[in-house]
């Protein structure tokens, strides 16, 4: 990872026919969920092939703060050991940085710890909505307090015994609230009555809830659909002492995007058509833009077109984390691209709709933003630009793609990629080296 405040990129001079074999980190979404499940299991549980990044390491550190539980980083993941049937609240505030998913998971994890737990983070996190999970906890008998702004962290959770078997949660702002409540339902004592978690109204980013159900079933906590937006969870203790994590589909979008815009070939092992990660669908969008796609159960391969990409009109509600990647790829297409149903991007690490439009504009690409959509109209040659990243890892990684083709692209605060893909710049340079004349053995 570059240490400087700005990372200057230089374009490829040529591309090779041979496929670049990507080395991706473990799924951030699955790692976060696995850490919570490992923390539930008595004894020691290893989470392997996991993502080592700011978000996951902060979550592990916060879990380590609960009395009766230890969590430590290992060479390829994390090791959690639970020594108490019921945990005690930490003696200190849990600082989770800017990590929205871990914060929302921690709020419900603290619901069953004796004592009061305070969850807080950086100023941006303290602006992001938490009200729906806090309201859901109140409805099942868990007392909560917002210490500064209503519906936001810092918040204090008073541990207790959740009640009832019919739980409701608003999923219109974030699916993470739904997953948080599902994980709490699974932590009820083994043998307890099944709990149904229902989402009245609209549910955004449903694939992330399906990922939660998948990994809970994988470790022995039965989850089954109980309606259009309802899941029936049978409380149980996780069984395996080892939980293995598959590659991260959101991170995969950057290497697929690199192949798409450069007309080269990328192969991604270890993830395929059977994955529940919604962002695997990004490969299908690249296919719709003119890429050649090969996908089986264990591998995804993309080859970018030699005659240029075409624009698309696509609903991205189910793939919010790869919208920025698509926005940058679309800047190199032959026609306009319209990305719709993405209103929740305005409450991410930054307002990602505004960030995309602003930074594309900085490169001379016409981008029009609406409340819940974004239009990209490529035309004039892309101009040199210093890309502001808003302390948002996905802005930095997405706009780095432009530097593969156009000179003068600089990425401000390149270190922000540590949030989800600490080795991003190394992988970026490995892709460049693969296409250099001396890259035969890379």
C-alpha positions as a Python dict, from the first residue, in 0.01 Angstrom:
ca = {
    (1, 'X'): (0, 0, 0),
    (2, 'X'): (144, 342, -89),
    (3, 'X'): (235, 555, 209),
    (4, 'X'): (196, 891, 32),
    (5, 'X'): (-121, 1100, 46),
    (6, 'X'): (-170, 1071, -330),
    (7, 'X'): (-112, 766, -550),
    (8, 'X'): (-21, 859, -909),
    (9, 'X'): (-127, 602, -1167),
    (10, 'X'): (13, 535, -1511),
    (11, 'X'): (-172, 359, -1792),
    (12, 'X'): (-92, 20, -1939),
    (13, 'X'): (115, 26, -2258),
    (14, 'X'): (-22, -306, -2382),
    (15, 'X'): (-212, -614, -2267),
    (16, 'X'): (-131, -985, -2286),
    (17, 'X'): (-362, -1261, -2409),
    (18, 'X'): (-293, -1479, -2104),
    (19, 'X'): (-551, -1452, -1823),
    (20, 'X'): (-458, -1268, -1505),
    (21, 'X'): (-532, -1495, -1207),
    (22, 'X'): (-669, -1275, -929),
    (23, 'X'): (-581, -1314, -562),
    (24, 'X'): (-872, -1174, -368),
    (25, 'X'): (-926, -1134, 5),
    (26, 'X'): (-1191, -1332, 185),
    (27, 'X'): (-1544, -1199, 175),
    (28, 'X'): (-1591, -907, 411),
    (29, 'X'): (-1961, -983, 450),
    (30, 'X'): (-1904, -1350, 531),
    (31, 'X'): (-1610, -1269, 761),
    (32, 'X'): (-1823, -1028, 966),
    (33, 'X'): (-2100, -1287, 1001),
    (34, 'X'): (-1858, -1568, 1078),
    (35, 'X'): (-1700, -1367, 1360),
    (36, 'X'): (-2040, -1324, 1526),
    (37, 'X'): (-2121, -1693, 1486),
    (38, 'X'): (-1780, -1800, 1616),
    (39, 'X'): (-1834, -1574, 1918),
    (40, 'X'): (-2158, -1763, 1990),
    (41, 'X'): (-2000, -2109, 2001),
    (42, 'X'): (-1861, -2247, 2325),
    (43, 'X'): (-1492, -2344, 2302),
    (44, 'X'): (-1252, -2230, 2028),
    (45, 'X'): (-1352, -2158, 1669),
    (46, 'X'): (-1120, -2074, 1380),
    (47, 'X'): (-1236, -1844, 1099),
    (48, 'X'): (-1006, -1921, 805),
    (49, 'X'): (-935, -1758, 466),
    (50, 'X'): (-1091, -1454, 630),
    (51, 'X'): (-1047, -1091, 539),
    (52, 'X'): (-783, -904, 737),
    (53, 'X'): (-896, -543, 701),
    (54, 'X'): (-989, -247, 915),
    (55, 'X'): (-1357, -342, 946),
    (56, 'X'): (-1305, -705, 1039),
    (57, 'X'): (-1013, -639, 1271),
    (58, 'X'): (-1208, -371, 1456),
    (59, 'X'): (-1501, -611, 1493),
    (60, 'X'): (-1271, -881, 1633),
    (61, 'X'): (-1120, -630, 1875),
    (62, 'X'): (-1466, -524, 1993),
    (63, 'X'): (-1573, -885, 2044),
    (64, 'X'): (-1255, -941, 2244),
    (65, 'X'): (-1378, -674, 2485),
    (66, 'X'): (-1670, -886, 2610),
    (67, 'X'): (-1599, -1069, 2934),
    (68, 'X'): (-1577, -1442, 2877),
    (69, 'X'): (-1472, -1410, 2512),
    (70, 'X'): (-1137, -1368, 2340),
    (71, 'X'): (-1078, -1292, 1973),
    (72, 'X'): (-737, -1277, 1809),
    (73, 'X'): (-598, -1240, 1460),
    (74, 'X'): (-428, -1544, 1303),
    (75, 'X'): (-219, -1586, 989),
    (76, 'X'): (-523, -1648, 768),
    (77, 'X'): (-814, -1530, 978),
    (78, 'X'): (-924, -1516, 1339),
    (79, 'X'): (-948, -1739, 1645),
    (80, 'X'): (-1232, -1691, 1894),
    (81, 'X'): (-1260, -1866, 2229),
    (82, 'X'): (-1569, -1847, 2446),
    (83, 'X'): (-1530, -1944, 2810),
    (84, 'X'): (-1865, -1830, 2948),
    (85, 'X'): (-2220, -1932, 2879),
    (86, 'X'): (-2333, -1573, 2919),
    (87, 'X'): (-2094, -1292, 2841),
    (88, 'X'): (-2036, -974, 3039),
    (89, 'X'): (-2046, -626, 2891),
    (90, 'X'): (-1708, -465, 2823),
    (91, 'X'): (-1563, -221, 3077),
    (92, 'X'): (-1496, 31, 2799),
    (93, 'X'): (-1674, 178, 2497),
    (94, 'X'): (-1653, -34, 2184),
    (95, 'X'): (-1500, 178, 1907),
    (96, 'X'): (-1587, 35, 1566),
    (97, 'X'): (-1441, 311, 1347),
    (98, 'X'): (-1646, 365, 1032),
    (99, 'X'): (-1769, 8, 1000),
    (100, 'X'): (-2145, 18, 951),
    (101, 'X'): (-2216, -356, 928),
    (102, 'X'): (-2011, -449, 1238),
    (103, 'X'): (-2170, -164, 1433),
    (104, 'X'): (-2519, -287, 1353),
    (105, 'X'): (-2421, -645, 1438),
    (106, 'X'): (-2260, -539, 1767),
    (107, 'X'): (-2576, -359, 1882),
    (108, 'X'): (-2771, -684, 1883),
    (109, 'X'): (-2475, -891, 2007),
    (110, 'X'): (-2462, -668, 2316),
    (111, 'X'): (-2830, -740, 2382),
    (112, 'X'): (-2746, -1066, 2557),
    (113, 'X'): (-2440, -954, 2754),
    (114, 'X'): (-2482, -882, 3125),
    (115, 'X'): (-2448, -511, 3191),
    (116, 'X'): (-2446, -211, 2958),
    (117, 'X'): (-2244, -191, 2635),
    (118, 'X'): (-2166, 135, 2453),
    (119, 'X'): (-2099, 118, 2077),
    (120, 'X'): (-1946, 421, 1905),
    (121, 'X'): (-1732, 514, 1605),
    (122, 'X'): (-1593, 791, 1388),
    (123, 'X'): (-1807, 1103, 1323),
    (124, 'X'): (-1940, 973, 989),
    (125, 'X'): (-2057, 647, 1151),
    (126, 'X'): (-2229, 851, 1420),
    (127, 'X'): (-2436, 1014, 1144),
    (128, 'X'): (-2542, 688, 979),
    (129, 'X'): (-2887, 547, 1060),
    (130, 'X'): (-2913, 288, 1339),
    (131, 'X'): (-3269, 357, 1449),
    (132, 'X'): (-3433, 54, 1291),
    (133, 'X'): (-3223, -202, 1480),
    (134, 'X'): (-3250, -3, 1804),
    (135, 'X'): (-3629, 12, 1767),
    (136, 'X'): (-3643, -361, 1694),
    (137, 'X'): (-3438, -437, 2006),
    (138, 'X'): (-3675, -224, 2215),
    (139, 'X'): (-3972, -420, 2078),
    (140, 'X'): (-3821, -749, 2199),
    (141, 'X'): (-3752, -612, 2545),
    (142, 'X'): (-3395, -480, 2521),
    (143, 'X'): (-3345, -127, 2659),
    (144, 'X'): (-3134, 108, 2446),
    (145, 'X'): (-3014, 469, 2479),
    (146, 'X'): (-2879, 699, 2209),
    (147, 'X'): (-2615, 913, 2380),
    (148, 'X'): (-2595, 1199, 2129),
    (149, 'X'): (-2831, 1185, 1830),
    (150, 'X'): (-3159, 989, 1825),
    (151, 'X'): (-3133, 679, 1609),
    (152, 'X'): (-2753, 689, 1594),
    (153, 'X'): (-2446, 571, 1777),
    (154, 'X'): (-2298, 623, 2027),
    (155, 'X'): (-2563, 405, 2182),
    (156, 'X'): (-2584, 212, 2505),
    (157, 'X'): (-2740, -135, 2504),
    (158, 'X'): (-2863, -281, 2831),
    (159, 'X'): (-2828, -658, 2818),
    (160, 'X'): (-3134, -868, 2893),
    (161, 'X'): (-3348, -1154, 2768),
    (162, 'X'): (-3518, -1094, 2431),
    (163, 'X'): (-3882, -1201, 2437),
    (164, 'X'): (-4136, -1326, 2188),
    (165, 'X'): (-4118, -1543, 1878),
    (166, 'X'): (-4251, -1296, 1618),
    (167, 'X'): (-3996, -1021, 1559),
    (168, 'X'): (-4025, -732, 1312),
    (169, 'X'): (-3757, -511, 1163),
    (170, 'X'): (-3765, -230, 908),
    (171, 'X'): (-3542, -323, 615),
    (172, 'X'): (-3607, -23, 392),
    (173, 'X'): (-3278, 154, 472),
    (174, 'X'): (-3036, -135, 527),
    (175, 'X'): (-3051, -513, 512),
    (176, 'X'): (-2784, -515, 784),
    (177, 'X'): (-3056, -448, 1042),
    (178, 'X'): (-3237, -764, 931),
    (179, 'X'): (-2921, -975, 945),
    (180, 'X'): (-2839, -835, 1289),
    (181, 'X'): (-3176, -942, 1425),
    (182, 'X'): (-3152, -1285, 1261),
    (183, 'X'): (-2815, -1345, 1426),
    (184, 'X'): (-2965, -1245, 1760),
    (185, 'X'): (-3252, -1489, 1709),
    (186, 'X'): (-3003, -1767, 1640),
    (187, 'X'): (-2821, -1690, 1966),
    (188, 'X'): (-3120, -1769, 2185),
    (189, 'X'): (-3059, -2082, 2399),
    (190, 'X'): (-3060, -2409, 2206),
    (191, 'X'): (-3401, -2569, 2238),
    (192, 'X'): (-3584, -2236, 2249),
    (193, 'X'): (-3890, -2193, 2031),
    (194, 'X'): (-3817, -2088, 1672),
    (195, 'X'): (-3827, -1714, 1605),
    (196, 'X'): (-3966, -1559, 1289),
    (197, 'X'): (-3801, -1236, 1175),
    (198, 'X'): (-4035, -1041, 945),
    (199, 'X'): (-3972, -737, 730),
    (200, 'X'): (-4293, -545, 667),
    (201, 'X'): (-4269, -330, 358),
    (202, 'X'): (-3968, -297, 133),
    (203, 'X'): (-3639, -481, 192),
    (204, 'X'): (-3323, -341, 29),
    (205, 'X'): (-3020, -551, -64),
    (206, 'X'): (-3193, -883, -5),
    (207, 'X'): (-2889, -1094, -114),
    (208, 'X'): (-2708, -990, 204),
    (209, 'X'): (-2991, -1136, 413),
    (210, 'X'): (-2969, -1455, 206),
    (211, 'X'): (-2596, -1465, 282),
    (212, 'X'): (-2679, -1447, 652),
    (213, 'X'): (-2924, -1735, 618),
    (214, 'X'): (-2668, -1936, 420),
    (215, 'X'): (-2386, -1911, 673),
    (216, 'X'): (-2623, -1970, 966),
    (217, 'X'): (-2745, -2289, 800),
    (218, 'X'): (-2385, -2380, 718),
    (219, 'X'): (-2286, -2376, 1086),
    (220, 'X'): (-2595, -2563, 1206),
    (221, 'X'): (-2847, -2290, 1293),
    (222, 'X'): (-3156, -2376, 1084),
    (223, 'X'): (-3299, -2084, 887),
    (224, 'X'): (-3584, -2120, 642),
    (225, 'X'): (-3795, -1871, 453),
    (226, 'X'): (-4133, -1813, 615),
    (227, 'X'): (-4285, -1568, 368),
    (228, 'X'): (-4190, -1311, 102),
    (229, 'X'): (-3963, -1127, 349),
    (230, 'X'): (-3960, -1346, 658),
    (231, 'X'): (-3715, -1599, 799),
    (232, 'X'): (-3780, -1867, 1063),
    (233, 'X'): (-3473, -1927, 1281),
    (234, 'X'): (-3436, -2224, 1515),
    (235, 'X'): (-3189, -2125, 1789),
    (236, 'X'): (-2886, -2352, 1816),
    (237, 'X'): (-2518, -2338, 1895),
    (238, 'X'): (-2288, -2336, 1591),
    (239, 'X'): (-2131, -2678, 1539),
    (240, 'X'): (-1807, -2646, 1340),
    (241, 'X'): (-1479, -2551, 1501),
    (242, 'X'): (-1365, -2405, 1168),
    (243, 'X'): (-1553, -2167, 938),
    (244, 'X'): (-1393, -2112, 595),
    (245, 'X'): (-1456, -1791, 402),
    (246, 'X'): (-1487, -1764, 22),
    (247, 'X'): (-1333, -1478, -183),
    (248, 'X'): (-1498, -1136, -169),
    (249, 'X'): (-1734, -1068, -462),
    (250, 'X'): (-1726, -692, -407),
    (251, 'X'): (-1346, -694, -434),
    (252, 'X'): (-1381, -912, -743),
    (253, 'X'): (-1563, -629, -920),
    (254, 'X'): (-1241, -429, -950),
    (255, 'X'): (-1050, -700, -1135),
    (256, 'X'): (-1350, -781, -1354),
    (257, 'X'): (-1384, -410, -1430),
    (258, 'X'): (-1012, -393, -1513),
    (259, 'X'): (-1052, -673, -1768),
    (260, 'X'): (-1364, -512, -1913),
    (261, 'X'): (-1209, -172, -1986),
    (262, 'X'): (-869, -303, -2103),
    (263, 'X'): (-1005, -579, -2328),
    (264, 'X'): (-802, -838, -2136),
    (265, 'X'): (-885, -1158, -1952),
    (266, 'X'): (-916, -1217, -1575),
    (267, 'X'): (-975, -1544, -1393),
    (268, 'X'): (-1104, -1556, -1034),
    (269, 'X'): (-1072, -1894, -861),
    (270, 'X'): (-1261, -2003, -550),
    (271, 'X'): (-1594, -1833, -623),
    (272, 'X'): (-1860, -1914, -877),
    (273, 'X'): (-2223, -1963, -964),
    (274, 'X'): (-2312, -2120, -629),
    (275, 'X'): (-2213, -1816, -423),
    (276, 'X'): (-2484, -1632, -230),
    (277, 'X'): (-2291, -1306, -252),
    (278, 'X'): (-2514, -1073, -448),
    (279, 'X'): (-2218, -895, -604),
    (280, 'X'): (-2138, -1205, -810),
    (281, 'X'): (-2408, -1057, -1032),
    (282, 'X'): (-2159, -790, -1139),
    (283, 'X'): (-2011, -1050, -1375),
    (284, 'X'): (-2347, -1068, -1556),
    (285, 'X'): (-2352, -690, -1594),
    (286, 'X'): (-2007, -703, -1753),
    (287, 'X'): (-2142, -969, -1990),
    (288, 'X'): (-2433, -739, -2079),
    (289, 'X'): (-2180, -465, -2159),
    (290, 'X'): (-2007, -692, -2411),
    (291, 'X'): (-1761, -904, -2210),
    (292, 'X'): (-1725, -1277, -2260),
    (293, 'X'): (-1819, -1455, -1936),
    (294, 'X'): (-1735, -1808, -1826),
    (295, 'X'): (-1871, -1915, -1488),
    (296, 'X'): (-1892, -2247, -1309),
    (297, 'X'): (-1920, -2351, -947),
    (298, 'X'): (-1553, -2279, -868),
    (299, 'X'): (-1435, -2005, -1105),
    (300, 'X'): (-1538, -1687, -1284),
    (301, 'X'): (-1357, -1566, -1596),
    (302, 'X'): (-1416, -1242, -1785),
    (303, 'X'): (-1267, -1127, -2115),
    (304, 'X'): (-1321, -766, -2213),
    (305, 'X'): (-1430, -688, -2571),
    (306, 'X'): (-1172, -562, -2821),
    (307, 'X'): (-1426, -335, -2990),
    (308, 'X'): (-1542, -151, -2678),
    (309, 'X'): (-1810, -177, -2412),
    (310, 'X'): (-2172, -74, -2449),
    (311, 'X'): (-2378, 113, -2193),
    (312, 'X'): (-2650, -53, -1988),
    (313, 'X'): (-2965, 36, -1798),
    (314, 'X'): (-2956, -162, -1474),
    (315, 'X'): (-3133, -178, -1137),
    (316, 'X'): (-2855, -210, -876),
    (317, 'X'): (-3059, -238, -557),
    (318, 'X'): (-2928, -590, -500),
    (319, 'X'): (-2564, -494, -565),
    (320, 'X'): (-2504, -156, -397),
    (321, 'X'): (-2136, -215, -316),
    (322, 'X'): (-2037, -244, -683),
    (323, 'X'): (-2225, 60, -813),
    (324, 'X'): (-1911, 274, -807),
    (325, 'X'): (-1719, 11, -1002),
    (326, 'X'): (-1988, 9, -1268),
    (327, 'X'): (-1995, 389, -1278),
    (328, 'X'): (-1624, 404, -1365),
    (329, 'X'): (-1643, 117, -1614),
    (330, 'X'): (-1938, 297, -1778),
    (331, 'X'): (-1717, 600, -1839),
    (332, 'X'): (-1534, 387, -2101),
    (333, 'X'): (-1846, 255, -2277),
    (334, 'X'): (-1979, 366, -2615),
    (335, 'X'): (-2321, 469, -2491),
    (336, 'X'): (-2489, 601, -2178),
    (337, 'X'): (-2539, 393, -1864),
    (338, 'X'): (-2827, 439, -1621),
    (339, 'X'): (-2798, 292, -1269),
    (340, 'X'): (-3124, 293, -1074),
    (341, 'X'): (-3270, 206, -733),
    (342, 'X'): (-2961, 307, -535),
    (343, 'X'): (-3096, 562, -284),
    (344, 'X'): (-2931, 383, 10),
    (345, 'X'): (-2588, 475, -131),
    (346, 'X'): (-2642, 821, 10),
    (347, 'X'): (-2602, 685, 365),
    (348, 'X'): (-2287, 477, 314),
    (349, 'X'): (-1932, 576, 415),
    (350, 'X'): (-2001, 884, 207),
    (351, 'X'): (-2282, 991, -24),
    (352, 'X'): (-2168, 759, -301),
    (353, 'X'): (-2409, 888, -564),
    (354, 'X'): (-2277, 1241, -520),
    (355, 'X'): (-1917, 1117, -498),
    (356, 'X'): (-1950, 924, -824),
    (357, 'X'): (-2103, 1218, -1010),
    (358, 'X'): (-1852, 1466, -870),
    (359, 'X'): (-1542, 1261, -942),
    (360, 'X'): (-1657, 1151, -1287),
    (361, 'X'): (-1716, 1518, -1359),
    (362, 'X'): (-1364, 1595, -1242),
    (363, 'X'): (-1239, 1358, -1516),
    (364, 'X'): (-1458, 1531, -1775),
    (365, 'X'): (-1727, 1262, -1784),
    (366, 'X'): (-2085, 1387, -1780),
    (367, 'X'): (-2270, 1229, -1487),
    (368, 'X'): (-2620, 1325, -1376),
    (369, 'X'): (-2738, 1230, -1029),
    (370, 'X'): (-3096, 1192, -909),
    (371, 'X'): (-3230, 1099, -566),
    (372, 'X'): (-3198, 726, -632),
    (373, 'X'): (-3017, 694, -965),
    (374, 'X'): (-2711, 793, -1163),
    (375, 'X'): (-2661, 848, -1536),
    (376, 'X'): (-2320, 833, -1704),
    (377, 'X'): (-2278, 985, -2050),
    (378, 'X'): (-1930, 912, -2187),
    (379, 'X'): (-1808, 1129, -2472),
    (380, 'X'): (-1505, 1353, -2447),
    (381, 'X'): (-1166, 1198, -2366),
    (382, 'X'): (-1109, 1147, -1996),
    (383, 'X'): (-897, 1426, -1846),
    (384, 'X'): (-618, 1402, -1587),
    (385, 'X'): (-762, 1445, -1240),
    (386, 'X'): (-690, 1408, -873),
    (387, 'X'): (-972, 1193, -738),
    (388, 'X'): (-1097, 1281, -391),
    (389, 'X'): (-1197, 967, -203),
    (390, 'X'): (-1398, 1097, 96),
    (391, 'X'): (-1232, 838, 324),
    (392, 'X'): (-1431, 579, 127),
    (393, 'X'): (-1247, 266, 18),
    (394, 'X'): (-1484, 196, -271),
    (395, 'X'): (-1432, 538, -426),
    (396, 'X'): (-1054, 486, -425),
    (397, 'X'): (-1062, 134, -571),
    (398, 'X'): (-1322, 207, -836),
    (399, 'X'): (-1158, 522, -972),
    (400, 'X'): (-819, 351, -977),
    (401, 'X'): (-950, 162, -1280),
    (402, 'X'): (-943, 481, -1484),
    (403, 'X'): (-568, 501, -1432),
    (404, 'X'): (-518, 178, -1627),
    (405, 'X'): (-613, 358, -1950),
    (406, 'X'): (-573, 733, -1896),
    (407, 'X'): (-263, 927, -1786),
    (408, 'X'): (-268, 1179, -1504),
    (409, 'X'): (-513, 1002, -1272),
    (410, 'X'): (-422, 1042, -904),
    (411, 'X'): (-600, 887, -606),
    (412, 'X'): (-607, 1093, -286),
    (413, 'X'): (-580, 912, 49),
    (414, 'X'): (-496, 575, -109),
    (415, 'X'): (-464, 415, 235),
    (416, 'X'): (-842, 421, 281),
    (417, 'X'): (-859, 89, 93),
    (418, 'X'): (-752, -75, 422),
    (419, 'X'): (-1117, -80, 524),
    (420, 'X'): (-1195, -378, 301),
    (421, 'X'): (-899, -465, 73),
    (422, 'X'): (-563, -380, 238),
    (423, 'X'): (-363, -539, -45),
    (424, 'X'): (-556, -363, -320),
    (425, 'X'): (-262, -160, -448),
    (426, 'X'): (-36, -465, -453),
    (427, 'X'): (-298, -653, -656),
    (428, 'X'): (-343, -350, -882),
    (429, 'X'): (31, -340, -954),
    (430, 'X'): (37, -718, -1001),
    (431, 'X'): (-229, -674, -1272),
    (432, 'X'): (-13, -407, -1436),
    (433, 'X'): (297, -627, -1410),
    (434, 'X'): (110, -917, -1569),
    (435, 'X'): (63, -703, -1879),
    (436, 'X'): (421, -581, -1894),
    (437, 'X'): (681, -739, -2121),
    (438, 'X'): (874, -888, -1828),
    (439, 'X'): (570, -1046, -1666),
    (440, 'X'): (610, -1405, -1786),
    (441, 'X'): (651, -1544, -1433),
    (442, 'X'): (421, -1314, -1235),
}
